[in-house]
Amino acid sequence: MSSKKTLFTGCRIVDADTDIERGWILTEDTFIAGLGAGDPDSTLTAQADSIADASGLVAMPGVIDTHVHFREPGLTHKATIASESRAAAAGGVTTFFDMPNTNPPTVTPEAWEDKMRRAKETSLINYAFFVGATPDNIDWLASLDFTDRPGVKLFMGSTTGTTAAGSGEWIDDLFSKVKAVVAVHAEDDGIIAEAQKTAVGKYGSAEAVPVTEHPAIRTRQACVGSTQLITSIARRHNHRLHVCHISTADELALFTAGTDTAEKLITAETCPQYLTFDSDDYARLGARIKCNPSIKTFTDREALNASLSTGKIDTIATDHAPHLPTDKNGGALKAASGMPGVQFALPLMLEKTLDAHLTLQSVSRLMSGNPATIFGIDRRGFIRPGYYADLVFVKADTTPHTIVDADVVSICGWTPYAGIEVTYSVESTWVNGTCVYAAGAFPALGTPAATPVKFKGIQS
């Protein structure tokens, strides 16, 4: 069967290692066949089956979102793999890692295989699924080679469909026996429970506690103490650890600066919500910005933004967790925690390049290159010959666009980022050489372009 070659011309080409002001990219079927500066020569243009003029656009590796909750199975009235992978494609995301707190939780071979089957049938973008750690599945986790899984998710604080790990001996078993990256949600349930009691006593009932109390319940102490504990365990075992959704300035002291993630034992993630909002925004946005860990102070927000350029934060993921609007009714103890974010994360991060907080290369490093390196993803995350042709083309609009709920592709139909102006927008998204999103539309596809992600086995 003959191959199909597509030639993109006139675009700026940017990844973590490359910045070509004006160049070309040639894809052949699912892979990148070549790239270069300037205009392609006549030999290249003659080879191409189609030529796409990408003048005025920036070509970047597709975003790898290593932290999403696509709600399937068990919560498909909120979202599905089909719906949220479309939202992701509209945001320039070409690969997602889904978390295990679904119903049933992904803590058995059967649950993981069921998710893989569902994604094969319906996902628009590449997919992988974390497996969750419990006291009862360590032997199974130890038997896996993790070439088809990104790693193990450990919940130090309880959340939907999971049991908090606390500090039981089985965590040492996890770190000593399982040869995989451990991604952790670090919050201390004991501290949170005491803060909840205090809040209920102050307001008279759980129903009466306002959402503005959320950061006083999911406190910085709950985050810092839990992160200190799990990082010390990882160092004792010399084991790879990735700490999810950092929300405090205090936790940054626990991580190493620098952009060479391949040399780091412990890496850190934050999310656009912690870089965009602060505790003063609860009064305005209410439960729309209620998530776990909680969004904290302006000082925390600014410290997290500053850490992006120092390398103390290694990745940006979304913790995309859609809920229906009715789920957000109630206060700090009753409204659901979590928010959608996968569609707007890239434009929001690119907006930071306009005020010198970040460069295009650093955005690509945080959202594509570093995730690929940290998790050992096979041939994704960079624009290189021989790599999969996962690409996003973005443009800087002359007139900023104000995000509105009507833009939202997700089933949930709303976004906490409504009202924010963004200059950058996603023009098209390509998964394994196939266009899955372009100019606000999803082209009809025959054979699905998405494939399961493979991993190189860099685990400790």
N, C-alpha and C positions, 0 to 999 in steps of 0.2 A: 504494500500500500504506500502511495506517495505521501511525502510529508507536506505540511502546510507552513509556509513561512510568511510572517508579518513583519514589516519594517516600519518602525516609528521614527519620524524625523523631526528635527527642529526643536527638540525639548531640552530643558536643563535636566541633567541626570544626577541624582543625589542619593547616596546611602551613607552608612556610618564611615566608610573609607574613601568615598568618591564624591567629587563635585565638579562636573563638567558643565560649563556654562551653556553650551549649545552642542548637542550631539545626536546620535542615533542609537537605536536598539533593534536588533534583529532577533525575533523569536522563531523557533522551529518546533511545531507541535507544542509540547508541554514545557520546553526548556528555552532558556536564553542562549542563543547561538553566538552572539557577539554584540559589542557596543564600541563606540568610538566618538571622538570629538569631531566637530564640524559636520559637513554633509557627507553622506555615503557616496562611494564612487559608483560608476555605472555598472560594475560587476554585481554589486550588492543589490542595486535597484532592479537589475534584470532577474536576479534570483527570486525576488519577493513575489509571492502570490497576491499580496495586498500591501499597499503603502498608506500609512496613517499619518497625516500631517499633525504633529503635536506641538506646533509653534505656539509659544506663549504659555505652555504647560510645564510643570515640574513632574518628572517621573521619579517615583520613589518605590522601594520595596513595599509590598503590601504589609499592612500592620498585622502583627502577631499579638492578638489579645489573649494573654495567658491566664485570664481570670474572669470567667463569665458564669452566669447562672441562667441557662436557657429553659429551665423549668420542666423539661421533659425527661422522664415520665412523671406523672403524678400531679402536676400543677399546670396542665396544658390550657386551662381557662385563662391563665395569665400570659402564657407565651409557649411557643413550640420551637423546636430546632429549625423548622422551615421558616417561621416568621422572623426569628431573631437572626438567623444567618442572612436573611435578606436585609434586615436593618444594618447588620455588620457590613455587608457589601456596599451599601449606600454610604457608609462611613470610611471606605477604603480598607476595611479589614479583610484579609484573605485567609486567615487561620485563627481558630479559636480553641482554647482549652476550657472545657466545662468542668465545674466543681461537682463533688459527689453528693451534696446535700439535696438530692431529689427524693422522690417517693416511689419505689424504695431507694434507700441510699446506695451509692455505688461502692459497696464494701464486699461484694462477692463476685466470683467469675461470671455468674449468670446475669447480674445487674450490669456489669461492664459490657458484656457481649450484647445485651439488649440495646444499650445506648449506641453501640457501634452499628448495629443493624438499622436502627432508626435514622442515624446520621447518613448512612450510605443511601438510604431511600429518599431523604428529603433535604439534606444540607446543601446550600448553595456555595459554601466555602469549605476549605480544608478543616479537619476536625481531629481532636484528641480529647481523651477523658481521663482526668485524675481518678485514682482510686483512693478511698478514704481509709484511714487507719483506725482500728478499734482494738481493744484488748484481745479479741477473739480471732483476728485474721492475720496476725503477724507471720505465722508459718506460711500462709498462702502468699503474702507479699514478699517474703523472703525467697519464694520459689520462682518469682517472675524475673525476666531479664530486662524488662522495661524498654525494649526497642519499639514497642507500639503504645507506650504510655508515657506521659511527661514526668510522672513522679507520683508521690504520695501526698495527700492533703491531710494535715493534722489540725484539728480544732482544739485550741487551748481554752476557748470560751464557747459556750453552747450557742447554736444557731439552728435554723430550721432543719429538722430531720437528722440532727447529729447529737452526740453526747460529748460533753466537754472532757478533755483529756486530764485536766488538772496536772498533778505531778506524780502519777503512779509509776511503779517500777516498769510497767510495760512500755513506757516511752523509751527507757534505756534499751529494752529489747528491740524496739523499732530502729533506733539509731545504730545498734550493734549488729543487727541481722539483715536489715533490708538495704540493698545496694541501689539506692535511688535518691534523687533530689527530694527533700522533704519541704513542701510549701506549707506555711503555718499561718493560721489566724490566731494572733496572740492577744488574748484578753483574759483577765482573771475574774472568774465567776463569783468568787467569794467577795471581792471588793464591790462588784456590781450589785450583788444581792443586798449587801449592807446599805448601799446608796439608794436602792429601791425602797427599802424599809423607811429610810429617813424621808424620802420624798412623799411616800404615802402618809406618813405621820404628819408631815407639813401641810398637805393639801386635803387630808381626810379620807381619800379613797384613791384606788389605782386609776379610776376613770377621770379623776379631777386633776391629775398631774399634767401640766401643759408640756407641749413638745419643746419649749424653750429649756426645760430641765434635762433634756436628753444628754448633753455633754456633762452634766453634773451627776448623772447616773452611770453612763458608760464613760468613766473618768479617765484622765490621763494616767493616773496611778495604775488603773487596771491594765492599760496598755504597756506602760513602761516596765512594771514588775514582771509581767508575763513574757515580754520580749527579752528582758535580762535573763530570765530563767532558761528560755529555750535556746538562746544564743550560747549560754554557758554550757548547756548539754551538748550542743552541736560541736563546740570547740573541744570539749572533753573527748568526744568520740571521733574528732577530726572528720566530720561528716558534712556534706553539702546541705545547706539550709537556705531557703528563700523565704523571707518574711514579707507577708502580704500587707497591703493597704496601710502603710505607715501614716499616722495621723498627728503625731506630736513632734515638736522640736527636740524634746528630751531624748527620744529614741535614736535620733541621728548620731548621737555620741557612741552608739554601739556598733556603727558601721564604718568601713574603711573607705576613704576617698579614693578616686581614681577611676579611669574608664576601662581598664583592662579586667573585664569580668572573668575571663578565663583563669585568672590567678587568684580569684577570691573564693574563700571557703563559704562565706556568708554574704548573701546579696539581699537587696531591699527593693520593694515596690511601693509606689504610691499611685493615687488615682486622680483624675481631673477634678473630682468634687472637692478634694482636700487642697487643691491648688487654686480653686475658683471661689469657694465660699468660706465663711467663718461663722462663729457662733452668733454674731449679730444678725445673720441672715435668717435665723429661725423665726424671728418675729414677722418677717416679710413672707417667707416661703413655707413656713410650717413644716408639716410632715413630708413635703416634697423632698426635703434634703435630710430626712431621718434615715440614717444608715449605721451599720456597725462595722468598725468602730465609728464613734460619733465624730462629726465635724467639730473642730475645736476653735481656738482663738485666732484672731488676726495675726498675732505673733507666730503661732504655729504655721499658719498658711504661708507667711512670708519666709520663714525658715525652710519650709519644704520647697518653695520655689527656688530659693537660693541654692539648695542642695543639688538641684538638677545639673548645674554647671560644674559642681565639685566632684560629682560622681558618687556621692554618698547614697543617693537614690539611683538604682541601676535600671529600673524598668518602670514604664507607665502602662498600667492595665486599667480596665474600667470597673471591675466588680459589678458588671451589668446585671441588675437584679430587678426585672420589671414586676410591678404590681398594678392591678387595676386601680383606678382612682378611688373607688369605694374602700379598698384596702388601706388607704392612707387616712381614713377618718379616725379620729381619736387623738389622744395626746401622746406623751412620752412612753407610756406603758401599754398603749392599746393600738396605735397605728403601726402598720407593718414597716419593718426596716428594709431599706434597699431602694435603689432607683435605677432606671434605665440610663445607659450612657454610651453604648457601643457605636451609635450612629454619629455622635458629635465629638468624640474624643480627639480625632486627628485634627479637624478644623480648630478646636480650642487650643490644642498644643501648638499648632502652626501660628496661631495668633500671637503667641509669645515670642516669635521670631521678629515681630515688627517693633518691639520695644527693647531689643537686645538682650532679653532674658535667655534666649536660646538661639541657635542657628538651625538651619534646615538639617544639617548633618547631625546635630545633637538630638533633634526630634526623631530622626530615623534611627539613631543609635538606641534611644530609649524605648522605641516602640516596635523595632524590627530586629536590628542587629544584636542588641544585648539579649533579648528573649531567645533568639536562635542560639547564641553562644551558651547562655546559662543552662538551657535545657538540652543542648546537644541536638538541635533539630537538623535533620539531613537536608542540606542544599536549599535552604530558605533564609530569608532575612536580609539578603544582599542582592545587588544587581551585578551578577558575575556570569561569565560564560559557563555553561554546564549546570547552572542553578535553575530551579523551577521558575517559570515565567509568572510569578506572582507580583503584579505591578499595580500601583495606583497612580493615576495622573490627576494632579491638583492644579487649580488656578487661583491666582489672586485677583479678585474682582475689583473693578474700579469703584463700585458702590458696595459698601458692606451690607451683608444680609442679616436681618434680625431673625434669630431662631424662634419659631412658633410651634405650638403643639400640632398644628396641622401638617408640619413637615414630618412627623414621626411615622416611621414604617412599622415599628413594633406594635403588636396587638394592644399593648397597654394604652397607646394613644396620647401620651404626655411625656414631657421632659422637664427636669429641673432647670435646664439651661434656657428655657423660653425667656425671651426678652434680651438675651445677650447678642450683641453684634459680632459677626465673624467676617473676616475679609476673604479667607480661603474657603474653597469648596471643592468637593470631589467631582471631577469630570467623568472619570471612568475607572472601573476596577476590573482587573484581569486575574483569573485564577487558573493556574497551569496553562497559560496561553489562550484562555477563552474569556471573552468579555462577558461578565455577569451583571454589570451595572454600567449604564452610560446615560448622562444628561437627564437624570431623574427617572429612568426607565430600566426595567429588567428584561433584556432580550430573551426571547423564547429559546430554550436550549433543548437539544436532543439528549445525547448521552451526558449525564452529569459530569461537570468538570472537576468537582471536588473529589479529593482522595483523603484517606487517613494519613496523618502525619507519621513519619518514621523518625526515630531517634538514634543517635550514634553510640549511645552507651557510655557517656562520660561520667556516670554516676560514681560516687565514692564507695 
